[in-house]
Amino acid sequence: MVYAVSRVWLAFPDLERAAETYARLGFWVIRRRPGWAQIFLADGVVLELFSLAHLPLNRGCGLGGESELLERRRRFYEGKKGLLDYALSHTASLVPLPAQLEQRDIPYEVIGERLLPQMVLCPPPLPLWLEPPAPLPVSEQTQHPNGVTGLHALVVGSPAYPAALAQHRRLLGPPLGFENHEGQRRAVFAVGHHFIYLQGAKREGLLGLILRNRYALWGALEAEQTLGVLLTLVGDPVFELAGDSAPDAD
């Protein structure tokens, strides 16, 4: 199956402050309805900013009937801020998403236009969504003054790392390999032009966001600059993981 990262969700106590902060960092921030703003990247990824009072899946969003999996996802969001979750979209596949998951024996639920795969029974499932590809944004909205051109990778953690690794293999296929980063061994999965770094962690979910930058700026931004989001910039183009630069196979 072929996937690409389509959306990344972030949550903040004060959305207006967050929107102003990310605008000062050089992003074009598009305000939507109250409690929701978007940042469009040139590679089609959308960073969606929410206020804690307007989180995705809240009880006022009109999703209809309740389910155990949906309720567990809501509990997973409680008390979180900063990086919240992400969605993958399918690309270049004529097989419907439900059939793809059924072929791999991955349980799921249909919620609106998206699918929620039950990746790990406990702790909560990863990743959150599978969805149809989003329409491409207006080009002017993707020309950020800070030079960010798109997503490079998501860093995802799980205290149930062996189970999460096994389920990611079922969903995404085998990893490109494994690498050691700051003393942490992690699996590298390719999702279209993006990567998912899966590693063990004390808490479940999305841990870090790595963006490509045309100005070849490298390194992590200060947490005070990003309101606590672990945000790292890497030069663009980023050399693909191939040959001598590829992570070691396990």
N, C-alpha and C positions, 0 to 999 in steps of 0.2 A: 504494500500500500504506500502511496505517496502523499505526504502531508507537508504543510508549511504552517508556521506560527501565524495566526491571523490577528489575535487580540491579546493584550495584556491589561489586566485590571489592577488599578491602584486605588486605595481608599485613604482619606484624610479627614481629621476632625473638622477642619475648616477648608472647604473647597476653594473659596475665593483666595485665601492665602496661598494655597497650593498652586492655583492657576497663575497667580502673580509671581510666585517663586520660580516656576518652570518657564514662564515668559522671560524672566530676568536671566535664566540660564541659556536663553537663545532659542527656545522652542516657539513655534506658532501654536498657540493654545486656542482652540475653537470652543467657545461656550455653547452649550446646548440648553436643555431645560434646567431649572434649578437643581443643583446637586449633581450635575453631570457635565463633563467637558472632555474634549478629545484632542489628541495629538496624532496627526497622520504622518507616517514615514513613507519615503519614496518606494520602498520595497513592498508596500501594501499592508504592513503591520500597523495596527491602530493601538495607541496607548490611551486607555479610557480611565479618566479620573472621576471618582465618585466621592461624595460626602458620606460620612458614616451613617447619616440619617437616610440616605438614598442608595443603599447597597444593592447590587444585583441580587435577585431572588428574594427580596424582602416581601413581606406578606401583602403589600399593597400593589405589587406589580402585575396582578391579574393572571397568574399562571394556572389558576383553577385548582384542581384536586391536589391534595397533599400526598406525599409518599415518604417512606422511611429514608430513601436515598436523598431526596430533596431536603428533608428536615435535617439530616446529618450534615449536608452541605451548608445549610444556614447556621448550624451550631459551629461549624468550622470557621465561619466568618466572624463570629462574635468576638469582640475585643481586639480584632486585628486592625492594623493600619499599615500604610505603605504598600508593598507588593502584596497583592491579594490572590490572584490566580491568572490563568491564561487559557486560550482556546487554540485549537488546531483546526485548519480547514483541509479538506481533501482536494487534490489536484490531479488532473490527467487520469481520472478513473471513471470508467463507465459503470462500475458496480456500485449500487447504492450503499451508503454508509451502514445501514442496519445489516445488510447482507455481509459486508466486510467484517463487522464485529462478530456476527454469528459464526462465520467461517473460522474465527479464531477463539470461539467459546468465551467471549468477553460479554458478561451481562451488561445491559444498558437500560436507560429510560429515555423516552422522548419528552423533552421539555421545551415547548414552543417550537421553534425551528431548529433547535439544537439537540444533540444527543449527550447524555451524561453517562460515560462508561464507568462501571463499578470496578475500578482497577485493583484496589486493595480493600479487603473487607474491613480491616481495622489496623491502623488508623485510616482517616478519610481517603477517598479515592483521588488518584492522580492520573492524567491531568483532568481538569474539570470538564471541558467542552470539546465536542467535535461539531463543526458547523459548515454550512456551504460557504464557498469563497465570497468575501465581501466585495462590493463594487469598488473600483479603483477611485481614489480621491482626486479632487481637482489638483493639478500639478502645483499651483501657487501655494497650496496648503502644505506641501511637502518640502519646500525650499527653506529650511531652517537657518537662521543667521549663525547658529553655532556650528554648522557644517555637518550635522548628523544626517546620514543617508539611509540608515535602516538598522535593523536588528542583526546582531551577530549571534548571540546565544542567550539562553535562559539557564540559570543555575537553580536546580530543583533538589530539595532535600527530603529525606524520609528517615525516621528512626527505625522503620521496618525495611531497611535497605535491600536485603536479599529478596523479599517479596516484591518490593517496588521494581527492582531490576528485572525480575522474572516477568512481571506484567508489562513492563515497558518493552521487553523483547517481543512479547506476544502482539503488542499493538504496533510497534514501530519496526520490528525486525531486529536483527543482531546489531549491536553497537559497532561503530567504526573501530573502537578499541578502548583502552583504559589509560588514564594518566594520573600522575601524582601532582597535586596542587596544594601548596602550603601544608604538606603533611597529610592531605586528605586524598584518598584514592577515589576516582570518580569515573563513571562510564560516559562516553561521548556518543550521542545519537545524532544522526543527520536527519533533519526534517526540511526537505527542500533545500533552500540556500541558508537555512539556519541550523543551529546546533542546540541540543539539550544536554547539559552537564548534570548527570544524576549522581548524587552522593549521599552518604549517610549524614544525618543531622539530628540535633536534639528535637527540632520541631518539624512538622510536616509542611510542605508547600514550597512556594516560590521564594527563593532566597536572594537572587541577584539578577540584574539586568545588564547585559553587555551590548553596547551600541557601536555601530561603525561610524567613523567620522572622516570626512574628506581632508581635514587638515592634519591628519596623522598625529592627532593628540592621543596620548596613551595614559592609562592609569585610572584609578578610582577617584571619583569626586568625594569631597567631604560630606559626611552625613548631615551637617548643618545646612549645606547647600541644597540638599535633595529632600529635606524633611524626613530623614531616616531611611530613605531608599538606597540600597546598595547598587550604585550605578557606576559602571565602568565604561570608558571609551577606548576603542582600539582603532588603529589606522585603517583606512579603506583605500585600495582593496586589501582584504585580509587574505593571506595565502591559504589555499585550501589544504585540508589535512590529507597529505599524500606523500608517498615516498618517505624520505628521512624525517619529514616534519610530522608524520602521523603518530598518534599515541601508540604505545606498545600494546600489542594484543595480549589478552589475558590467557 
